[in-house]
Amino acid sequence: MFSPAARHETIRLVIAVATNNVWPLYHLDVNTAFLNDTLKETVYITHPPGFIIKGKEDRVYKLNKALYGLKHAPRACNKRINKFFVEQGFKKCLAEHGVYVKGNEGTSLLIICLYVYDLMLTGSNMQDIEDFKSVMKS
């Protein structure tokens, strides 16, 4: 499964813009990203190693939520975080699907580079950055 992610060239460019404008730069890691994502597809797995029940070796488990390491997990995570960013007022970059921007040059500007479940965050207004980080924590 495919999950849009910011390219390394784009990440370097955003770091250069932040450095040139003396903006703070943050790395956010969404630790529980895969644990909260629901699956749209029906996915079955075999018994995990060490959890095989005698007499039921031929059974499988139907997943209701994504698991870390599941090939469907990054896509499910991306769909959910994309919806969240749009609800927060961010716009997805048309040319780089792992980049989100909120605001405009004349006022406060926030830029997010997304790589599966890692975020790089920068912007021109420290209060807007702290507000966004608080929303992410909640």
Long-range contacts (C-beta under 8 A, 24 or more apart in sequence): 1-71, 1-72, 1-74, 1-75, 2-74, 2-75, 3-74, 3-75, 3-77, 3-78, 3-116, 4-78, 4-97, 4-98, 4-114, 5-98, 5-114, 5-115, 5-116, 6-96, 6-98, 6-99, 6-113, 6-114, 6-115, 6-120, 7-96, 7-98, 10-96, 10-98, 10-99, 10-113, 11-113, 11-115, 11-120, 14-99, 14-111, 14-113, 14-120, 14-122, 15-120, 17-111, 17-122, 18-111, 18-122, 21-124, 23-122, 23-123, 23-124, 24-122, 24-123, 24-126, 24-129, 25-120, 25-121, 25-122, 26-119, 26-120, 26-121, 26-122, 26-129, 26-133, 27-118, 27-119, 27-120, 27-121, 28-118, 28-119, 28-120, 28-121, 28-133, 28-136, 29-117, 29-118, 29-119, 30-77, 30-81, 30-117, 30-118, 30-119, 30-136, 33-77, 33-81, 33-116, 33-117, 34-66, 34-67, 34-68, 34-70, 34-73, 34-76, 34-77, 34-117, 35-65, 35-66, 35-68, 36-65, 36-80, 37-65, 37-66, 37-73, 37-76, 37-77, 37-79, 37-80, 38-64, 38-65, 38-66, 38-76, 38-80, 39-63, 39-64, 39-65, 39-66, 39-72, 39-76, 40-76, 41-72, 43-70, 43-72, 45-70, 74-116, 74-117, 77-116, 77-117, 78-114, 78-116, 81-114, 81-117, 85-112, 88-132, 88-135, 102-128, 103-128
